[in-house]
Amino acid sequence: CGYQSMLEEAVAVVLSPSHTPSVGVFRLCHPEPAGLREVQLCRKSGFHPDHQCNGQNPGNGVYEGCSHVQWDTGKSVRVVDLRR
């Protein structure tokens, strides 16, 4: 969560073709509840649902939906997968 630590408005765009809706925009909760801090202190790697103790949906105390983000369907987007 490097960018989310440095930038107050850092968001994650999540693409999931197997869920509806298939696109979501989220941010780690900060400063209260302390979702950002919880994830920063985690030493596990890969996906693990530990941080979803209050449910898997936005507003669970760890992350929340970004209702202020708006999609402009007239603009194009290029998605780059930076995983190795």
C-alpha positions as CSV (number, residue, x, y, z in Angstrom):
1,C,0.0,0.0,0.0
2,G,2.9,2.3,-0.8
3,Y,0.9,4.9,-2.8
4,Q,-1.9,4.9,-0.3
5,S,0.6,5.8,2.4
6,M,2.0,8.7,0.5
7,L,-1.1,10.2,-1.2
8,E,-4.3,11.0,0.8
9,E,-6.4,10.4,-2.3
10,A,-4.8,7.1,-3.6
11,V,-7.4,4.7,-4.9
12,A,-7.5,1.2,-6.2
13,V,-9.5,0.3,-9.3
14,V,-10.5,-3.3,-9.0
15,L,-11.6,-5.4,-12.0
16,S,-13.4,-8.6,-11.4
17,P,-15.2,-10.1,-14.4
18,S,-16.8,-12.8,-12.1
19,H,-18.6,-10.3,-9.9
20,T,-21.3,-7.7,-10.4
21,P,-20.5,-4.9,-10.7
22,S,-17.3,-5.9,-12.5
23,V,-15.4,-2.7,-11.7
24,G,-15.0,-0.9,-8.4
25,V,-13.0,2.0,-7.0
26,F,-11.9,1.7,-3.3
27,R,-9.5,3.3,-0.8
28,L,-8.2,2.1,2.5
29,C,-9.9,3.7,5.5
30,H,-7.7,6.4,7.1
31,P,-7.3,7.6,9.8
32,E,-10.4,6.2,11.5
33,P,-11.1,3.4,11.2
34,A,-7.4,2.5,10.7
35,G,-7.6,0.2,7.7
36,L,-4.4,1.7,6.1
37,R,-2.5,1.1,9.4
38,E,-3.8,-2.5,9.6
39,V,-2.7,-3.3,6.1
40,Q,0.7,-1.6,6.6
41,L,1.4,-3.8,9.7
42,C,0.5,-7.0,7.9
43,R,3.5,-9.2,7.0
44,K,1.7,-11.8,4.9
45,S,2.1,-11.9,1.1
46,G,-0.5,-12.8,-1.5
47,F,-4.2,-12.6,-1.1
48,H,-5.6,-13.4,2.3
49,P,-9.0,-12.4,3.7
50,D,-7.8,-11.7,7.2
51,H,-8.5,-8.0,6.8
52,Q,-12.1,-8.6,6.0
53,C,-13.1,-9.5,9.6
54,N,-16.0,-7.0,9.4
55,G,-17.3,-8.4,6.1
56,Q,-16.2,-8.5,2.5
57,N,-18.1,-5.4,1.4
58,P,-17.0,-1.8,1.3
59,G,-17.4,-0.1,4.6
60,N,-16.0,-3.0,6.6
61,G,-13.6,-0.8,8.5
62,V,-10.6,-1.6,6.3
63,Y,-11.6,-0.2,2.9
64,E,-14.5,1.8,1.6
65,G,-16.0,2.6,-1.8
66,C,-15.0,5.9,-3.5
67,S,-18.4,7.4,-4.3
68,H,-16.8,10.6,-5.4
69,V,-15.0,8.9,-8.4
70,Q,-16.9,9.3,-11.6
71,W,-16.4,7.4,-14.8
72,D,-16.1,9.3,-18.1
73,T,-17.2,6.9,-20.8
74,G,-15.9,9.3,-23.5
75,K,-12.3,8.8,-22.3
76,S,-10.1,5.8,-23.1
77,V,-8.1,3.9,-20.5
78,R,-5.0,1.7,-20.7
79,V,-4.7,-0.9,-18.0
80,V,-1.1,-2.1,-17.2
81,D,-0.6,-5.1,-15.0
82,L,2.6,-4.4,-13.0
83,R,2.7,-7.8,-11.3
84,R,5.7,-9.9,-11.9
